[in-house]
């Protein structure tokens, strides 16, 4: 990671890094929550690989360096049957911090969470905000995608599926699917690619998703 990113007092999303302007939420966060002083080093990003060093001045940011463009990271996709409650929020936050590029929500036969179209749209918008906040906290310059829900048969085709007794995660693994608390059904596993192991112990859904993302990032 570039030192300017690592040492910045804040890292915020803007529409255009060539002419950065803080939106109302970002301005409030830097001025009222973080209470940055004028002259504080800040970095801005468009979430699509472009970022720039800036200085916080007069409640906004002014460029303090050239625009930097970073190549897209290797694909790291975690497909997961959503757990209940705020465990899904935690999953998205931590997978983003680890470096996942995509989180795909899956509808499985044994899913405990099921959304209609209206609720799915509402939840996805919230999860995308959580991913954006986590990306800023972890100084990412590429935002991850949060998509779904998609049928298990569609997602599992060709994916590596987390199951006890599977092989270790390898560099070629680009998507690992984590099932619901009740596990994948035999019919769903028939659509799966190879089985991969996430370790010796039984993990909760959100823990398994973070472990899967971590292992893929480490192997990429």
N, C-alpha and C positions, 0 to 999 in steps of 0.2 A: 504494500500500500504506500502511495506517495505520502511524504511527510506532511505536506500541506493539508491533506485530508485527515491524517491521523491526529494532527495537533490543532485543528480548527476548533474554535469554541462551539460551533454549531455547523450543521450540514443540512441544507434545506432544498426543497424542490421548487423550481421556478419554471415558467413556461419557456423562456428563452435565455440561455446563458450568455448570449452576445449582448443583450440589454436586460440584465436581471432586475426584476421588480418583485418585492415580497407581496404575497397576498395578505389579506387581513389576518388569517389564522397564523401564518408564519411571523408576521410583524408582532402580533400579540405574544407569541411564544418567545421570541428573542428579546423583546423589550420588557414584558411584564413577568414572564415566568423565569427565564434565564437571567434577566436584568443585565444584559450585556452593556458594557460601556462603549462609547464612541471609539472607534479604532480597533475593536476586537476583530481577530481573524475569523472569517466565516467562509465556508465553501458552499457553492450552489451547484445543482445538477438538474438536468432535464429528465433524468431517469432513463435515458436512452443512450447512455455512454459518454455524454458530454458533461464536463464540469469545469469550474473556474474558481480560483481564489478571489475573495472579495474582502472588503472591510465594512463592518457595521458602522454606519454614519447617519445621524439624524433620523433614526427610525427605519432606515432602508439599507440597502447594500450598494457599494460602488466597486467596480472591478479593480482588482489589485494584482493582475497577472493574466496570462494568456489562457484562452480556451484549450482544454485538453480533451482529446477524444480517446477513449479506451475501447478495445475490441470487445465484442460480446463474450461472456464467459461460456465455458462448456455447459451443455444442457444438463441440468440436474432436476429431474421431475419426480415428485412424490405424489402418488395417487392414494387417496385415503378415504375410507368410509368415516364420515364425521362422527366424533364422539359428542356426548351431550354437554350442554352448558358452556361455560367459558373455557373448557378444555380445548375447544377448537380455536378460540382466539389465541390461546397460548401456543398451540401447534403452529399456526400461521406465523406468529411473531418469531418463534425460535427457529423455524425452518428458514425464514428470511434472513435472520442474523447469521445462521450457519452458512448460507450461500445457495439455497435452492433457487432455481430459476423459474420453477412452475410448481404449483400445488393444484392438483385436480381432485375435486370432490366426487366420490363414487357412490352410486346407489347399489347397495348389495342386498341380497335376499334377507340377510340377518341384520340389516342396518337398524339402529335404534333411533336415528334421526332421519325424518323424511319431510321434505318441503314441497309445497305446491309452487307454481311458477312465480306468483307474486312474492311469496316469502323467500324463495331462492334469490330473486333479484335483490331484495332488501338485504339479505344476509351477505351476498357476494359483495355488494357495495361497502358494507361495514368491514368485511375481511380485507378488501383491497385497501381501505384506509389504514387498517392495522399493519398490513404489509408495507405500505408507504412510510408509516411512522417508524417501523423497525428498520427499513432500509436507510432512512436518514440517521437513525441512532448508530447504525453499524457502518456508516460512511459508504454505502453502496452507491454506485453511479448507474447501475442497471436495475430497474424495478422488476421484481418477479411478477408472474401472472398468477391469478387465482381464478380458476374456471370450474364449471360444472353446474349442477350435478350431472354426471354421465353414467349410463348403464355399465355395470361391472363387465359384462361380456365384451363390450366395446373397448374398455380401458385395459383389460387384462390381456388382450390379444398381443402377444409379442413382448409383454412386460415381464420383468423379473418380479416374482411374487414372494413376499416375506412369509416363510413357513419353517417350522422346526425341521432340522435335518437337511436343509438346503446347503448349497455350496457357498463359499465365502463371496462377498461382493468383489467384483472385478472392475478394472478400468473401463471396460466396454459397457457397463451397466449405466443406462441413462434414465431409466424409470423403474422405481420400485413401488409396488402396490402393497399397501397395508390394509388388512381386512378389519371388519368390525369386531367388537368384543366377542361375539359368538363364532368368529372365524368365517372363512369363505365356505360356501357350500360345495359339495362334490361337483355339481354342474358348473359352477363358476371356475373351479380349478381346472376343469377340462379345457377352458379357453386360455389358460395361463401359459406363459413361456416357461423359462427355467425357474426353479425354486431357489431362493437365497436365504441364508441364515443371518440374523441380526445379533447373534450371541447365544449364550447358554441359557438365559433366563426368560421367563414369561414377562413381556413388557405391556404396559398399557398402550392404547392406540396412539396417543399423542407422543409418548416416549419413543415408540417404535418409529414413528414418522421422522422425528428428529435424528435418531440413530441412523436411519436409512439415508437421510440427506447428508449427514456427516461422513458416513462411509463412502458415499459416491463422490463428495467433494474431495476427500482425501485420496481417492483412487484416480481422480481425473487429472 
